[in-house]
């Protein structure tokens, strides 16, 4: 999946949507790690700050949780945003 730099949707939201789609499709399951900031930087050609925005957005929405110095993981299904089920 790719991002569209001409789309008015902010890049961090496009990447977050890609990760959410991967969660829904089962490519990323509960407690699986999501791509690291470094992986996002490399894969999508974005800056580290944009990658941080992706993770922060997913965490604020309830899709993921972060363990300090370990990584960010897919949250259990019952914690996902209610409007997205």
TAVEN-V459957 format. One record per residue. N is the residue number from 1. SS is DSSP state (H for helix, E for strand, - for the rest). D_LAST is the distance of its C-alpha to the last C-alpha in Angstrom with 1 decimal. Layout:
BEGIN
N|SS|D_LAST / N|SS|D_LAST
END
This chain:
BEGIN
1|-|21.7 / 2|-|23.7 / 3|-|23.8 / 4|-|25.6 / 5|-|28.2 / 6|-|29.1 / 7|-|25.6 / 8|-|25.7 / 9|-|22.3 / 10|-|23.3 / 11|H|23.5 / 12|H|21.5 / 13|H|18.5 / 14|H|19.0 / 15|H|19.2 / 16|H|16.1 / 17|H|14.2 / 18|H|16.0 / 19|H|15.0 / 20|H|11.3 / 21|H|11.9 / 22|H|14.0 / 23|H|11.4 / 24|H|9.0 / 25|H|12.3 / 26|-|13.5 / 27|-|16.4 / 28|-|15.5 / 29|-|14.5 / 30|-|14.3 / 31|-|17.6 / 32|-|18.6 / 33|E|20.4 / 34|-|19.2 / 35|-|22.2 / 36|-|24.8 / 37|H|26.1 / 38|H|29.1 / 39|H|27.2 / 40|H|25.3 / 41|H|28.7 / 42|H|30.3 / 43|H|27.6 / 44|H|26.9 / 45|-|30.2 / 46|-|29.0 / 47|-|30.6 / 48|H|29.7 / 49|H|28.9 / 50|H|26.2 / 51|H|24.8 / 52|H|24.8 / 53|H|22.9 / 54|H|20.1 / 55|H|19.9 / 56|H|20.3 / 57|H|17.5 / 58|H|15.0 / 59|H|16.4 / 60|H|16.4 / 61|H|12.7 / 62|-|12.1 / 63|-|11.3 / 64|E|14.8 / 65|E|17.9 / 66|E|21.5 / 67|E|24.5 / 68|-|27.7 / 69|-|29.8 / 70|-|27.5 / 71|E|24.5 / 72|E|20.8 / 73|E|18.3 / 74|E|14.6 / 75|-|13.3 / 76|-|12.3 / 77|H|8.8 / 78|H|9.3 / 79|H|10.2 / 80|-|7.4 / 81|-|7.1 / 82|H|5.8 / 83|H|5.9 / 84|H|3.8 / 85|-|0.0
END
